Amino acid sequence: MRVVSHSLAVSLLLVACSSSPPPIMPKQQVMIPFGTHDTLNNKDRQKEALTVERAVTISLQHSPKVQQILAELDSETVKNQQISRWPELQLSIARLANGDGSQLTSHLELALGKLLWQKNYRQLHDSRQQQSTSLAYQQLLLFAQQVRRSFYQYQICQAQAATLQDIDEAATALVTLATRQYQAGNINSRERDYAMLAQAETQLALAANQREQQQLRTELNQLLGLRHDDTQWQASAELPNLPIELPTLNTNKVERFALAHHPSMIVAKQTLNTQQAQTHISDKERWLPESIIGVEREKSSSEHAKVGGTFSVQLPFFASQHRRFAQAATRTTQAWADNERLNLQLQSRLAVQQWQSYWQEARFWQDKLLPLHARIRQETALHYNGMLEGIEELIHSRQNELNAQHRYLQALTQFALAQAELEQWLTMPINQAINTLDVTP
């Protein structure tokens, strides 16, 4: 019997685009942002272009990694339930035979310590269950981030392949033209070789691009949890959006929001609560580590049955050591939680700065550098047609334009990844965060 209910699994995988993230993860629900319910079958997936949102959704439904996270949460739930159970009765029966008859002894006992501190054990169970649920949410959030990263890289790689193919066709035409001019004696062998070299370098770049696409597609197939016969999907040709104006996000608000809502901070707080609850129990039980009450019954074939109560207790001579160990564990957990808080503060601020910086770089390439390279190439072509410049300058201008297009696509990739990273710290899309951050968490 599965401990994690069906509703928990559905909430874990399909609840998406929440209006606002929970301030603390509920004990019976885990949520993952940036997804939509995917109801298409495999044939429909092959017909429709795969977007990043659908890629995340499909991966959350089918990936073995997600199933592993759910199974680990299931296992932790079972362990946590054992903590809060009523102490189990231990029954032992022994029969001793001798020459004149036999003797039957039965013993029923109950651990007194857990019975006395049952309320504290239930609190420990609740704290550990919340910790396990929040940890599962954090793992799924990072998994969705990994899917987005691989998908964006694959999209950009495809766009670069299309550019390389156009350049390869142009390079082939230039080689044909250069060969004819060389045969006619209009150019020397060096100018012809420059054209052939440009074509060879483009073909090498195309081969490298194909290898990268194969690697990224394999990674995505694994993340999506697809079988070998379900991998004939096509990625959307629509590249990540580069906004004309970047929304203004206050780094202080982003930091405060992340501290209040990011699962890593929630996990840190709940881990500290769990350790404190465990320390509280250890402090109570340090004088009664093994206290047992029971009932014993003895009956022999020649005598009447005898019934009596039993009580046993261990009094440690060095009980203070247990307390010091528990206090040291609490200090260790507190230091770890403080480090998590500091990391979250610094990383959320850095995410905002990187997001803004990569946007500026991508816009600069799009608005300034790409038009300049295009005009230079056009002017060079006009000069070449007018016999004012040689084919070497024309090839050089096309190479520069190609490099500029590649640099722009790389900058666009970095911006998309930086935005996905920022959304991971905010646990919601940027467009939604703009309105949400106006409310003090």
N, C-alpha and C positions, 0 to 999 in steps of 0.2 A: 504493500500500500504506500503510495507516494504521500509524503507529508506536505510538500508544497502543493497547494490546491490548484485546480485548473484556472480559477480566476486570477491567482497570483501570476501564473505563467502568461496569461493573456495580457494582464497589466504590464508585466515586465517587457513584453515584446511589442505590443501593438498600441499602447497608449502613447500618443505623440503630440508634438506641437502644443504642449500644455500652455494654458494662459499664463500661468506663473508657476515656478518650481516650488516644491514644498519646503517650508523652513526646516523641517526635520523629516526624515524618511519614516513613513508609517510602518507599523510592524507587519501588516498584511498586504503591502503594495509596494512595488518597485516600479519606477517610471523611467523611461528613456526618451529624451527629446529627439527632434529632427527626423521623425519617421511618419509614414502614413500606412494605412492598412492596404496591403497588396493582395488583390483577389484574382490576379491574372494567372492563367495556367502557363505551362512551359512554352506552348506554341505562340501564345500572345506575347510572351517575353521576347521571343525571337523576332517577332514582327515589329514591336515597338522599340524605339531607341531608349536605352537605359539611362536614366538621369541619376544624379548623385543621391537624391532623396529616396528613390526607389531602390537603389543599390543598398543603402543603409537598411531599409525596411526588409528587403529580401534576406540580407545577411543576418538580421536579428531573428528571422523566422527559421532559417535553415542551417546556419553555421554550426558545426560541431563545437566550436569554441563557446558559443552561447549556451549550448546544451551542457557543456562542462561547467560553466558558471552556475547554471540552474541546479545541476546535480550537486555541486559543492554547497550551494545554499540549502538544498534538501538535506544533505548530510549534517550540516551545522544545525539545522532546525531540530533534527532528531537528537543530537547531542545536547542541545539546550533544553529540550523537553525533559531529558533524563535528570537534569539538575533540579527542576522544580517538582519532581514527582514526590508523592508521599513515601517515606522510607519503607523499603520492602521488609516484610517479615521473613526471617531465615529459619527454616525448619530442618532439624536433623533427627534421624531415627537410627538407633543402633540395637542390635539383638545379639546377646552374648549367651552361648550355649555351654553348659557344663555337664558333669556326669549325672547329677540329680534332676536337672531341669534347665530352664532358660530364663533370661532376664531381658526385658524390653525397656529401652530408655528412649524417650522422645524429648526434644528440646526446641522451644520456640522463643526466638529472641528478636529484639527491635533496637536499632541504633538510636540512642537517645539524643545525641548531639544534633542530628539533622531534624529530628522532631521538634526540638526546642527552638531551633532557628529556621523553621520552615518559611516564615515570612521573608527573611533575608535571602533565602535560596530562590524564592520566586522573583524577588527584585533582581537578583543576579541573572536569572533566566531572561527576564524582560530586557535587561541591558545588553546581554549577549545577542539576543535575537535581533534587536535594532542594529547592533554593530554588524552582524552578518548581512542583514538586508541592505544597509548602506554600502557596505563593501562590494556587494554584488552590483549595485547601481553604479558605483565608481568604475568597476571593471567594464561594464557595458558601455559606459560613457567613453572610456578610452578605446574600446573596441570600435565603436562607431567613428571615433576620430581617425583610427587607422584605416577604416574603409574609405572615408572621405579623402584622406591623403593619397591613397593608392589610386582612387578613381580620378582625382584631379590630375595627377601625374600622367595617367594613361591618356586622358583627354588631350592634354598639352602635347604629349608625344605623338598622338595622331595628327594634331594640327601641324606640328613640325614636319611630319612625314609628307603631308600634302604640299607644304612649302618646298621641301627638298625635291619632290617629284617635278614641280614646276621648274625649279632651277635646273634639274637634270635635263629636262627637255630643252631648255634654253641653251644649256652647255653643249648638248649634242648638236644643236643647230649651229652654234658658234664653231665647233670643231669642223663640221662640214664646210662652213664658209671659210674658215682659216685654211683648210686643206686645199680648197680650190684656189684661194689667193696665193698660197705658197707655190702651187703648181704653175700659176700664171706669173710668178715672179714678183708679185706685189708686196709680199712680206717675207721675212727671213724665217729660218727654221725655229729660232728662239720664240718668236711670236706665235707660231703654230704650236710649239710645245707648251706654251703657257695655256693655250686653250685646251689642249689635251690634259694638262695637269689639273685644271679647274674641273673638268668633267670627271676625272678619276677621284678627286677628293670628294666631289658630290656623291659619287657612287659609294664610296667608303662611308660617308655620313649616313646614307640611306641604309646600308647594311647594319651599322651600329644602331640606328633608330629601330630597325626591325627586331634586333635582339632585345632592346629595351622594352619594346611593346610586348614581346613574348613573355618576358620576365614579369612585367606588371600585370598582364592578363592572367598569368598563372597564379600570381598572388591574389588577384581579385576573385578568381574561380574558387580558391580555397576559402577566402573570407566570405564569399556568398554561399558556400556550402553546396555547390553544384556538382553533380556527377559529370563524368566525361562526356555523356551524350546530351547534356543540357547546357553546354558552354557556348552555343552558337548565338550569343547575344551581341548586339551592337550598341556601342556607347553613343550618347547624344553628341552631335557635332557642335552644340551650343556651348561655348566656352564660359568659364566663370565670369560673372558680371563685374565690370570695373565701373563703379559709380562715377558720375561727373563730379559730384561733391561728396566729400566724406562726412558722415554724421559726426557731430562732436560728442565725444564720450569723456566724461570727467574721470580721471584716473582714481581719484579718491572714492568716488561712488562705485566704480568698478571693483576696487579693492574691498570696500565694505560689503558690497553685494556678494562677492565671492566668498568672503569669510562667513557670511550668514547662510549661504545656500550650497556651496560646492560640497560634494560628498566627501572629499578628502578631509575637509575640516570637520564635517559631521562624524566621520569615522574616528577621527582623532579624539573628539569630545566623548564619544560613546566608548571608545577603548579606555579612556581615562576613567569614565564612570564605572565600567566593568571592573577595572583594577581596584578602584576604591571599594566597590561592593565586595570583591573577593578579600581585600584587606580587612574589611569590617567583619566578615565571617571568620577569618583566621584569628582576628583579635578576640572574638567571642569564644572560639573553640580552643584557644591555645591551652587552657587549663583542663579541658575535657576532650582530648583528641580522640579517645576511643572509649566512649561510655555506652554500655549496653545493658538493657533490662530484658528479662525473659522469664519463662515458666518452664520448669523441668518436671517430667513425670517418669517414675520408675515403677515397673511391675515385674514381679518374678512369679514363677509357677507355684511357689510355695508360700508366698506372702501376698498381702494386700498391696494395692497400688499406692505409691507415695507421690504427692504433688507438692512442689515448693517453688518459690520465686528465686530468681538469680539477679545479681547486679554486679557488674564489673566496670572498673574505671582505671585508666592509666594516668598517673600524675607525673608528668615529665619534670626532671630536675632543672632543665635549662629551657623553660618556656619562653623566656625573653628573646631567645634567638629567633623563634618563629616570628615574633613581632618585628624584629629588626630586618629579617628577610623580606617580610611583606612591605615594610616601609621603604626599603631599597627598591623593590619592584615598582612601587608607586612613584618614587622619584624618577626612575628610569622612564616610566611611561609619560610622566609629566614633561620631562625633557624632550622626549620624542614628539609629544603633542605641540610643544612650543616651537620645535624645529619645523613641524608641518605648517604651523601658522605663519612663521617667517617665510617659508618657501612659497606659500600661497600668496602672501602679500607681494613679494618680489616678482613672482612669475606672472601674476595678473597685471601688474603695472608694466612689466616688460612686454606682455602680449599686446597691450594697447599701443605702446610705443612702436613695436615691430609692425603692427597692422597699419599704423599711420605712415611709417617710413616706407614700407613696400608699396603702399598706394601712391605716394608721391613719386617713387621711382617708376612705377608702371605708367602713370600719367605722363611723366616726362618723356618716356620713350614713345608713347602714343601721340602726344601733342607736338613734340619738338623734334626728336631725333628721326623717327620714321619718315615724316614729311621731308626732312632735309636730305636723307639718303635717297628717297624717291626722286626728288628734283635733281640731285647730282647725277643719278643714273640716266634720267631723261635728257639732261643737257649733254652728257657724255655720248649718248646715242645719237643726238643731233650732230655733234661734232664729228662722230665717226662716219655718219652718212655724208657729211660734207668733206670728208677726207682731211679733216683738221687734226684728228687724233687716231691712234692705232687701235688694233683689237685688244692689245694688252690693257689699255686704259678702260675699255669697255668691260672686259672681264673683271678687272679690279673693282669697278663701280658696282657690278652685279654681286660680286662676293661681299662687298661692304653692306649692300642692301640685305643680302641673305643673313649675314651676321647680325645686323640690326633687328631683323624679324625674329631671329632666334633669341636674341637678348630680351626683346619685348615679351615673347612667350614665356621665357624664364622668369621675368619680373612679374608677369601675370600669375604664373604658378605660385611664386612666393607670396604674393598678395592673397591668393585663394587659401593657401595653407595657413598663413598668418590669421586670416579671418576665421578659419575653422578652429584654430588653436584658441583664439579669443572666445569663440562661442562655446568651446569646451569648458573654459573657466567660468563663463556666465551661465552655463547649462541651458542655453536657449539661443535661437537665431538673433543676429544683430538687429534686424528690423523690430523684433519683439522687445529686445533689450532697451532700445532707445526710449520706449514708453515706460517700461518697467523701472528703469533706473531713476525716473523722476520721483518714484515713491521710495522713501527711506526704508530699507529693510529692517 
